[in-house]
Amino acid sequence: MTTERRRLLVALLATVAVLAPVGWFWQASLVPGTYSVMDMGYPDYGGGPSAMTHHDLMGRSIATLVEDPDRPADVRVTLTVRKQRFRLASGQQVDGYTVNGTSPGPVIHAVQGQLVQVRLVNASVPGGVTLHWHGVDVPNAEDGVAGVTQDAVPVGGSFTYRFVADQVGTYWYHSHQVSHAQVQGGLLGALVVTPKPPTPAPATASTQVDQLAVLHVYDGKPTVNGASGDVPVDAPDGATVRVRIVNTDNGATPVWTSGSPFRVLAVDGYELHGPTPVSNRAVRLTAGGRADLEVTAPARVELGGASALVIGSGAPAASPQPTRLVDFLTYGAPAPLGFDPTKADRRFRYSIGRRPGFVDGRPGLWWSINGHLFPDVPMFVVEEGDIVQMHLENHSGAVHPMHLHGHHAVVLARNGVKATGSPWWIDSLDVAGGDNYDIAFVADNPGIWMDHCHNLPHAAQGLVAHLMYAGLTEPFRVGGGKDNQPE
C-alpha cells in the first residue's frame, strides 16, 4: 500500500470514528411519529417498591378516571373556541384564539362542592384543541392534555369535562394542544371557586368586593382582563377588596400596591395561614400561578408596572417597583400539613440543566432532566397513598416555572433553608437558576400527570416529565392520526 493510500485510509477511519458516535446519538434521539408517554424514558421509583417492570404497571385505563357519571351537574357551561382576528377591550386587534368570541374567555364561577360540566366545542381551531384546568386537581381523564389524557378535539368536534370544584380558590383554564402557541394566542380563561355561604348568614357584614385580574401579553402588549393601562374598579371607600391575580404568561411578573399595605390571602388556590399586612414589597407571581391580595379602597394595585387596577376614587399615584419581595418561605404563621413529609415513601430528584445534543434529530443546546434529553427522561412512578418528596434543582442558567398537574405540593425548603411561615402550597413554582427546592405531596389522585415547565416554549423544547401511578394504562398517543401535540 502506498503512503498516499495509507494517509487516505487513516483519514477515512478518523472520519468514521468522529461521525459514527454523532450518527448514533442522532439516530437514538429520533422520536416516533406516534408513541405513548408510558414508553418515554425510564422509570424512577424514588426508592420505593420497584419489583414491577415499567410495562408490568399497566392495568386500569386512565380513561375510566372520571367524576360520577350519574351525578347531575350544578354548573353547566359551553365554551366554543375559534381561531380568528379579534379586538381586545383595549381596542387592540389580535390574530389569535377566542373562547365564546372573547379573549380572555368567560369566567367560570362555582361554589365549593358543586359539580362543574363544561362542553368544549371546536368551531375553527385547526390542529385540534383541549382544555386543561390549571391548578384544579381534577380526575385524570378530565385533565385535558392531548395525547396523554384525551385526543385533541378536531374542528367540528366537542368534548365534555366534568369535575367537582372541591377546593376554594382562583384557577384558570387553557389549551394543552400545541399549548405554547394556543395559550400565547389567547385560548384561556379564569375559573373562580368561592366558599359555601355561611348558615345562618351573619347579621351584619362589611362591604367586600371581589375583583379578578387576568394578566396576558398579546403581541407584546401587557393587558389586564383584555384591557391595557390603568383599569378602574368601582369600590366605596373603606371596602375590603380581594384581588384575584392570574398570570397566564410564560414568565413571572411582579405585583405590588402603591401607597397602601396589602395582605396575601392565597397562593395557587390555597389560603395562607395568618397573613400579615406588608408594605413596600412586591409579590413575584410565577408563570401559571395565582395570588389573591387583600387591599382596602381606595387603592392602586400595580400589575407588572405596565398595567394597574385603580380601585375606588382617590387612589394613590403609581409608585416604582419595590426592591424587596414577599418571601413565602417565612410569610404567615405555621399550621398543620395533614401529613408527615419526613415519612416519605418515595424521594425523587428533578434536576434541570442544559447541554448540547440531539432532540428528535435536531442538534442544539437543550434543556435536560437529570442529565437526560427528551424523550429519555424519567417517569416518576408512585402508588396511591404514597407520601412523596421531590428535590427540584436548576443548573440551567434560566428560570423555570415548574407545574405539576393533578396535585398541590407544599414547599419544605429553599436552598436548604426550611420553611417557617404558613404552609406554602403550590402547583406552579419558580425555580431560579442556581436554586433548589424541597417539596412534598400525598399521591392521592391516580393518573398519568405532566410535570413540566410552564414557560411553554421550554416545555415544547423538551422540559417535560410525567408522574405515573402504578397499575394504570392509557389509550392515547402523542402524534399519530389525531395529531396530538400537548406542548
CORBELWO-V406750 format. One record per residue. RES is the residue in three letters. OMEGA is omega in whole degrees, 0 to 359 (999 if undefined). BURIAL is 1 if it has 24 or more other ideal C-beta (glycine too) atoms within 12 Angstrom, else 0. Layout:
BEGIN
{{RES;OMEGA;BURIAL} {RES;OMEGA;BURIAL}}
END
This chain:
BEGIN
{{MET;181;0} {THR;178;0} {THR;180;0} {GLU;180;0} {ARG;177;0} {ARG;180;0} {ARG;179;0} {LEU;179;0} {LEU;178;0} {VAL;180;0} {ALA;179;0} {LEU;179;0} {LEU;178;0} {ALA;179;0} {THR;179;0} {VAL;181;0} {ALA;180;0} {VAL;188;0} {LEU;183;0} {ALA;178;0} {PRO;178;0} {VAL;178;0} {GLY;179;0} {TRP;180;0} {PHE;178;0} {TRP;181;0} {GLN;183;0} {ALA;184;0} {SER;185;1} {LEU;180;0} {VAL;179;1} {PRO;179;0} {GLY;174;0} {THR;182;0} {TYR;173;0} {SER;178;1} {VAL;177;1} {MET;179;1} {ASP;180;1} {MET;165;1} {GLY;188;1} {TYR;180;1} {PRO;174;1} {ASP;185;1} {TYR;175;1} {GLY;180;1} {GLY;178;0} {GLY;181;1} {PRO;182;0} {SER;180;0} {ALA;179;0} {MET;174;0} {THR;182;0} {HIS;184;1} {HIS;176;0} {ASP;184;0} {LEU;188;1} {MET;180;0} {GLY;182;0} {ARG;179;0} {SER;178;0} {ILE;177;1} {ALA;179;0} {THR;183;0} {LEU;185;1} {VAL;175;1} {GLU;180;1} {ASP;185;0} {PRO;181;0} {ASP;181;0} {ARG;179;0} {PRO;180;0} {ALA;175;1} {ASP;180;0} {VAL;180;1} {ARG;183;0} {VAL;170;1} {THR;179;1} {LEU;180;1} {THR;185;1} {VAL;181;1} {ARG;166;1} {LYS;185;1} {GLN;172;1} {ARG;183;0} {PHE;181;1} {ARG;177;0} {LEU;176;1} {ALA;179;0} {SER;184;1} {GLY;181;0} {GLN;176;1} {GLN;184;0} {VAL;169;1} {ASP;185;0} {GLY;186;1} {TYR;178;1} {THR;173;1} {VAL;187;1} {ASN;173;1} {GLY;182;0} {THR;168;1} {SER;355;1} {PRO;178;1} {GLY;182;1} {PRO;176;1} {VAL;175;1} {ILE;180;1} {HIS;176;0} {ALA;173;1} {VAL;183;0} {GLN;179;0} {GLY;180;0} {GLN;174;1} {LEU;182;1} {VAL;178;1} {GLN;183;1} {VAL;176;1} {ARG;177;0} {LEU;178;1} {VAL;178;1} {ASN;180;1} {ALA;186;1} {SER;179;0} {VAL;182;1} {PRO;179;1} {GLY;177;1} {GLY;185;1} {VAL;170;1} {THR;170;1} {LEU;174;1} {HIS;184;1} {TRP;191;1} {HIS;179;1} {GLY;178;1} {VAL;183;1} {ASP;184;1} {VAL;169;1} {PRO;191;1} {ASN;182;1} {ALA;181;1} {GLU;189;1} {ASP;171;1} {GLY;178;1} {VAL;183;1} {ALA;178;1} {GLY;179;1} {VAL;181;1} {THR;177;1} {GLN;170;1} {ASP;175;1} {ALA;181;1} {VAL;183;1} {PRO;175;1} {VAL;182;0} {GLY;181;0} {GLY;179;1} {SER;177;0} {PHE;182;1} {THR;177;1} {TYR;178;1} {ARG;178;1} {PHE;177;1} {VAL;179;1} {ALA;184;1} {ASP;189;1} {GLN;174;1} {VAL;176;1} {GLY;182;1} {THR;184;1} {TYR;175;1} {TRP;178;1} {TYR;178;1} {HIS;179;1} {SER;171;1} {HIS;169;1} {GLN;188;1} {VAL;191;1} {SER;183;1} {HIS;179;1} {ALA;186;1} {GLN;178;1} {VAL;178;1} {GLN;180;1} {GLY;171;1} {GLY;181;1} {LEU;188;1} {LEU;176;1} {GLY;184;1} {ALA;174;1} {LEU;181;1} {VAL;178;1} {VAL;183;1} {THR;181;1} {PRO;171;0} {LYS;179;0} {PRO;181;0} {PRO;177;0} {THR;355;0} {PRO;179;0} {ALA;178;0} {PRO;182;0} {ALA;178;0} {THR;179;0} {ALA;177;0} {SER;179;0} {THR;180;0} {GLN;180;0} {VAL;178;1} {ASP;185;1} {GLN;179;1} {LEU;176;1} {ALA;179;1} {VAL;182;1} {LEU;177;1} {HIS;178;1} {VAL;177;1} {TYR;178;1} {ASP;177;0} {GLY;183;0} {LYS;178;1} {PRO;179;1} {THR;172;1} {VAL;184;1} {ASN;179;1} {GLY;180;1} {ALA;180;1} {SER;179;1} {GLY;181;1} {ASP;180;1} {VAL;181;1} {PRO;177;0} {VAL;179;1} {ASP;176;0} {ALA;178;1} {PRO;177;0} {ASP;179;0} {GLY;180;0} {ALA;173;1} {THR;185;1} {VAL;173;1} {ARG;181;1} {VAL;181;1} {ARG;186;1} {ILE;181;1} {VAL;178;1} {ASN;184;1} {THR;186;1} {ASP;185;1} {ASN;180;1} {GLY;180;1} {ALA;177;1} {THR;177;1} {PRO;179;1} {VAL;178;1} {TRP;177;1} {THR;179;1} {SER;171;1} {GLY;180;1} {SER;179;1} {PRO;175;1} {PHE;170;1} {ARG;173;1} {VAL;184;1} {LEU;186;1} {ALA;173;1} {VAL;178;1} {ASP;174;1} {GLY;181;1} {TYR;178;1} {GLU;175;1} {LEU;182;1} {HIS;177;1} {GLY;179;0} {PRO;182;1} {THR;178;0} {PRO;176;0} {VAL;177;1} {SER;176;0} {ASN;174;0} {ARG;179;1} {ALA;172;1} {VAL;174;1} {ARG;186;1} {LEU;183;1} {THR;171;1} {ALA;184;1} {GLY;185;1} {GLY;178;1} {ARG;174;1} {ALA;176;1} {ASP;179;1} {LEU;175;1} {GLU;176;1} {VAL;176;1} {THR;181;1} {ALA;359;1} {PRO;181;1} {ALA;177;1} {ARG;181;1} {VAL;182;1} {GLU;185;1} {LEU;179;1} {GLY;179;1} {GLY;180;0} {ALA;180;1} {SER;180;1} {ALA;167;1} {LEU;178;1} {VAL;191;1} {ILE;180;1} {GLY;179;1} {SER;179;0} {GLY;178;0} {ALA;180;1} {PRO;176;1} {ALA;180;0} {ALA;178;0} {SER;180;0} {PRO;180;0} {GLN;176;1} {PRO;180;1} {THR;181;0} {ARG;180;0} {LEU;167;1} {VAL;182;1} {ASP;184;0} {PHE;173;1} {LEU;184;1} {THR;185;0} {TYR;178;1} {GLY;185;1} {ALA;180;0} {PRO;177;0} {ALA;180;0} {PRO;179;0} {LEU;185;1} {GLY;174;0} {PHE;183;0} {ASP;182;0} {PRO;181;1} {THR;180;0} {LYS;184;0} {ALA;174;1} {ASP;180;1} {ARG;179;1} {ARG;183;1} {PHE;173;1} {ARG;178;1} {TYR;185;1} {SER;184;1} {ILE;178;1} {GLY;177;1} {ARG;181;1} {ARG;178;1} {PRO;179;0} {GLY;180;1} {PHE;169;1} {VAL;183;1} {ASP;176;1} {GLY;182;0} {ARG;177;0} {PRO;178;0} {GLY;175;0} {LEU;192;0} {TRP;171;1} {TRP;179;1} {SER;175;1} {ILE;183;1} {ASN;177;1} {GLY;184;0} {HIS;176;1} {LEU;177;1} {PHE;7;1} {PRO;181;1} {ASP;186;1} {VAL;183;1} {PRO;166;1} {MET;182;1} {PHE;187;1} {VAL;179;1} {VAL;170;1} {GLU;182;1} {GLU;181;0} {GLY;179;0} {ASP;164;1} {ILE;189;1} {VAL;168;1} {GLN;177;1} {MET;177;1} {HIS;178;1} {LEU;177;1} {GLU;188;1} {ASN;178;1} {HIS;189;1} {SER;182;1} {GLY;178;0} {ALA;177;1} {VAL;178;1} {HIS;175;1} {PRO;188;1} {MET;186;1} {HIS;175;1} {LEU;179;1} {HIS;168;1} {GLY;184;1} {HIS;164;1} {HIS;179;1} {ALA;177;1} {VAL;179;1} {VAL;180;1} {LEU;184;1} {ALA;172;1} {ARG;181;1} {ASN;178;0} {GLY;180;0} {VAL;186;0} {LYS;175;0} {ALA;181;1} {THR;183;0} {GLY;175;1} {SER;171;1} {PRO;184;1} {TRP;181;1} {TRP;184;1} {ILE;162;1} {ASP;179;1} {SER;188;1} {LEU;174;1} {ASP;174;1} {VAL;184;1} {ALA;178;1} {GLY;181;0} {GLY;181;0} {ASP;171;1} {ASN;181;1} {TYR;168;1} {ASP;180;1} {ILE;180;1} {ALA;177;1} {PHE;175;1} {VAL;179;1} {ALA;186;1} {ASP;182;1} {ASN;188;1} {PRO;177;1} {GLY;172;1} {ILE;193;1} {TRP;175;1} {MET;174;1} {ASP;195;1} {HIS;175;1} {CYS;180;1} {HIS;155;1} {ASN;198;1} {LEU;172;1} {PRO;176;1} {HIS;178;1} {ALA;179;1} {ALA;179;1} {GLN;171;1} {GLY;181;1} {LEU;182;1} {VAL;172;1} {ALA;181;1} {HIS;171;1} {LEU;185;1} {MET;174;1} {TYR;178;1} {ALA;176;1} {GLY;181;0} {LEU;170;1} {THR;180;1} {GLU;185;1} {PRO;187;1} {PHE;182;1} {ARG;171;1} {VAL;182;1} {GLY;177;0} {GLY;183;0} {GLY;177;0} {LYS;181;1} {ASP;178;1} {ASN;181;1} {GLN;190;1} {PRO;182;1} {GLU;999;1}}
END
